[in-house]
């Protein structure tokens, strides 16, 4: 079955759905990495936090969250994909959804240094130094609307044929990208 995409705030999520999203993150960030880490961190239950995820047969395969900084900038965090579902484009789709949901506002992210190239291929730029979080180096990145995005590499092969966009992502045919999620 295909993956369906969703977004919602805490008030729009059932307890079961929130549990499944947090369980996926714990599986990726704690169990698979074999790192003791306090997950969740409390931001998931903030009223303005937006959860974005893809699921198949009611089971999340990828997720991210958007939180708002005091200055109005959005922070993308906790992007992850189930180990068995990686390299299928689900994380890319979630980031594309996040850009649309940002409605022209900048998006910042602190990402593992080893995955920074993946974000750079999707239009993020380095915006400062590094930090160490839970023993791993992180890079500070920013997605700025209106900035020309370089053509990206496909996750599974050479090139995807997708061209850059200015504000809104475009599909493989160069048409404006239309989110495929189902709002709760």
C-alpha positions in Angstrom: 0.0 0.0 0.0 1.1 3.6 -0.6 2.2 6.0 2.1 -0.3 8.7 3.1 0.9 12.0 4.5 -0.6 13.8 7.5 0.0 16.9 9.6 -1.5 18.0 12.8 -1.0 19.7 16.2 -1.3 18.0 19.5 -5.0 18.9 19.7 -5.6 17.2 16.4 -3.8 14.0 17.2 -5.2 11.0 19.0 -3.2 9.6 21.9 -2.5 6.4 19.9 -1.2 8.4 16.9 1.1 10.6 19.1 2.4 7.4 20.8 3.2 5.8 17.4 5.1 8.9 16.2 7.1 9.0 19.4 7.7 5.3 19.3 9.2 5.6 15.7 11.5 8.4 16.9 12.6 6.4 19.9 13.3 3.4 17.6 15.5 5.6 15.3 17.1 8.0 17.7 17.6 5.8 20.8 17.4 2.1 20.0 18.9 1.9 16.5 21.7 4.4 17.5 22.2 2.6 20.8 22.3 6.0 22.6 20.7 6.8 25.8 18.7 10.0 25.1 15.7 11.6 26.6 13.1 11.2 23.9 10.6 12.9 23.8 11.8 16.3 24.9 8.6 18.1 25.8 8.2 20.2 22.6 5.8 17.6 21.1 3.0 18.7 23.5 3.3 22.4 22.9 0.1 23.7 21.3 1.8 25.2 18.3 4.0 22.3 17.5 3.1 20.8 14.1 3.7 17.1 13.5 4.1 16.0 9.9 4.4 12.3 9.0 3.8 9.6 6.5 2.2 6.3 7.3 1.3 3.0 5.7 -1.6 0.9 7.1 -1.8 3.2 10.1 1.9 2.8 11.0 4.2 5.8 10.7 7.2 5.3 8.4 8.6 8.8 8.6 8.1 11.9 10.7 9.3 15.4 11.5 8.1 18.3 13.6 8.0 22.0 13.2 8.2 24.3 16.2 8.1 28.1 16.2 11.0 30.1 17.6 10.2 33.3 19.6 11.2 35.4 16.5 8.8 33.6 14.2 11.3 31.4 12.5 10.3 27.7 12.3 12.6 24.9 13.6 12.5 21.6 11.8 13.4 18.8 14.1 13.2 15.1 14.8 13.2 14.1 11.1 13.5 10.4 10.9 12.5 7.4 8.8 12.0 3.8 9.9 15.1 1.8 9.1 13.2 -0.5 6.8 11.7 2.4 4.8 14.8 4.5 4.1 15.9 5.6 0.7 12.3 5.7 -0.6 11.9 9.5 -0.6 9.6 9.8 2.4 11.9 12.2 4.3 12.3 14.3 1.2 8.5 14.5 0.9 8.2 15.5 4.5 10.7 18.3 4.1 8.8 19.5 1.0 5.6 19.6 3.1 7.5 21.5 5.8 8.5 24.2 3.3 4.9 24.6 2.1 3.6 24.7 5.7 6.2 27.4 6.6 4.3 29.7 4.2 7.4 31.7 3.3 9.0 31.8 6.7 12.6 30.6 7.1 13.2 27.2 8.6 16.2 26.4 10.7 17.5 22.9 11.7 20.4 21.5 13.7 21.3 18.3 12.0 24.0 15.6 12.4 27.1 16.7 10.4 27.0 13.3 8.6 23.5 14.0 7.1 24.1 17.7 6.4 24.8 17.1 2.7 21.3 15.6 2.3 19.8 18.8 3.6 22.1 21.0 1.5 20.8 19.1 -1.6 17.3 20.1 -0.6 18.0 23.8 -0.4 19.2 24.3 3.1 22.4 26.4 3.7 24.9 26.4 6.5 24.3 29.3 8.8 27.0 29.1 11.4 29.1 26.9 13.5 28.8 23.4 14.8 27.6 22.2 18.2 27.8 18.9 19.9 24.4 17.4 21.0 24.3 14.0 22.8 27.9 13.4 21.9 27.4 14.0 18.1 28.5 17.0 16.1 25.6 19.0 14.6 25.6 21.7 11.9 23.2 24.7 12.0 21.3 25.0 8.7 18.6 27.3 7.3 16.1 27.1 4.5 15.4 30.5 3.2 12.4 31.0 0.9 13.2 32.6 -2.4 16.7 31.2 -2.6 17.4 29.2 -5.7 17.6 25.5 -4.9 20.2 23.4 -6.8 19.0 20.3 -8.6 19.1 17.4 -6.2 20.3 13.9 -6.3 17.8 11.1 -6.0 18.1 9.1 -2.8 18.4 5.8 -4.7 20.1 6.6 -8.0 21.8 9.4 -10.0 19.6 12.4 -10.6 16.0 12.8 -10.1 15.5 15.3 -13.0 14.0 17.7 -10.6 14.9 21.3 -11.1 15.4 24.0 -8.4 12.6 26.3 -7.3 12.4 29.8 -5.9 9.8 29.7 -3.2 7.8 26.6 -3.5 9.1 23.2 -4.5 8.2 21.9 -8.0 7.4 18.4 -9.1 9.3 16.3 -11.7 7.4 18.1 -14.5 8.3 21.6 -13.2 4.8 22.3 -11.9 4.3 23.8 -8.5 4.4 21.1 -5.8 1.1 20.4 -4.2 1.2 18.8 -0.8 -0.3 15.3 -0.7 -1.0 15.1 3.1 -4.4 14.8 4.6 -4.9 17.4 7.3 -6.5 15.9 10.3 
